[in-house]
Amino acid sequence: MSFVEDVVLGLVQGLTEFLPVSSSGHLVVVPALAGWDDPSIGFDLLLHVGTLLAVLVYFRADLARLARGLFGRSDDVAADRRMVLYLGAATVPAAVAGLGFEDFFEDLFDEPLWVCLFWVVTAVILVGGERLHQAAAPRAMTFGTAMLIGSAQAVALAPGISRSGATIAVGLALGLPRLEAARFAFLLAIPAIGGGALTLIPDVLDGTFDLTGSVLAGFVVAAASGYVAVSALLRLVRTRSLAPFALYLVVVAPLAALAL
């Protein structure tokens, strides 16, 4: 892959990992439309590590507080321990789905047209979450809420279904405050992205991955753009609807399908 390809895919990964438009879908469709080779397993791993770094840095204060809570040293130990429990529980559905249906999801990545279909599904999820939020009674996070959000993350293993979009939308639909739904979704991304990256390590250790300057540039771009995307979406979701992202997906999906 060329320097331009590595940087472009790093930017695509960084922005779309956290904006509710599906990074997996864009990383399938963009190379297909551009006529590029599919990214290597090693490069894919490095891009995911870049976006993981972005969310770790952005939420470093939250993570430090949760860690202190586990050892009884935060200002609200009970609340912090509950949050850790909720995040752990919400991680389980995606982990089970990923391990149990790995071949099924991998096969979907081989056909870009599936991405176009699932982009439309993401658009429906975003609009539906916003509509249900308007009618839902406000509520705080519970174990059941966390599990439902985690189940949405499991569905988002399919390329084209946005992980951030599905988890935020379900949180909104269940009545969580807008910012709380988004923050929980992003904190939940940490074990999700980290776990996904770990599954790629055996394929990287075969000695064929070459850590070049352009590959490192892609990593840096993914981390920097991921940080910007997290910050931007958190500011937007406080007061604005996710509907514009749904509109983007509804427009792009058929255009991409026709061009493939």
Secondary structure, 3 states (H helix, E strand, C coil): CCHHHHHHHHHHHHHHHHCCCCHHHHHHHHHHHHCCCCCCHHHHHHHHHHHHHHHHHHCHHHHHHHHHHHCCCCCCHHHHHHHHHHHHHHHHHHHHHHHHCHHHHHHHHCCHHHHHHHHHHHHHHHHHHHHHHHHCCCCCCCHHHHHHHHHHHHHCCCCCCCHHHHHHHHHHHCCCCHHHHHHHHHHHHHHHHHHHHHHHHHHHCCCCCCCCHHHHHHHHHHHHHHHHHHHHHHHHHHHCCCHHHHHHHHHHHHHHHHHC
